[in-house]
Amino acid sequence: MTIRPDIPSIDDLYIAAGGRHITAARNHLHAAICKFDDAGYDHDPTARAYSFVAGIVAEFNGRPWRPVQPLLQQYNHIEEAAKEYRRRAGVSY
């Protein structure tokens, strides 16, 4: 009986190593964001970089990546709620 090990190709090894490096980068960016928050700062470029790298990690793991919406689209529900409140209250500004 001959046992033949299932050795992955060098390309698969490089892809797996790249995935591990990107996962480590995501973890370091998340730690940086937490340290900025603890210090009382908001550093948007770091948060955007984390979001982008997290999307790449999701792609590596076969999960769908949801890109971050532009800032104005994120808060449309607040604008709609304010308009509805003013309409119900009969208040105009």
Rosetta blueprint (number, residue, H / E / L):
1 M L
2 T L
3 I L
4 R L
5 P L
6 D L
7 I L
8 P L
9 S L
10 I H
11 D H
12 D H
13 L H
14 Y H
15 I H
16 A H
17 A H
18 G H
19 G H
20 R H
21 H H
22 I H
23 T H
24 A H
25 A H
26 R H
27 N H
28 H H
29 L H
30 H H
31 A H
32 A H
33 I H
34 C H
35 K H
36 F H
37 D H
38 D H
39 A H
40 G L
41 Y L
42 D L
43 H L
44 D H
45 P H
46 T H
47 A H
48 R H
49 A H
50 Y H
51 S H
52 F H
53 V H
54 A H
55 G H
56 I H
57 V H
58 A H
59 E H
60 F H
61 N L
62 G L
63 R L
64 P L
65 W L
66 R L
67 P L
68 V L
69 Q L
70 P L
71 L H
72 L H
73 Q H
74 Q H
75 Y L
76 N H
77 H H
78 I H
79 E H
80 E H
81 A H
82 A H
83 K H
84 E H
85 Y H
86 R H
87 R H
88 R H
89 A H
90 G L
91 V L
92 S L
93 Y L
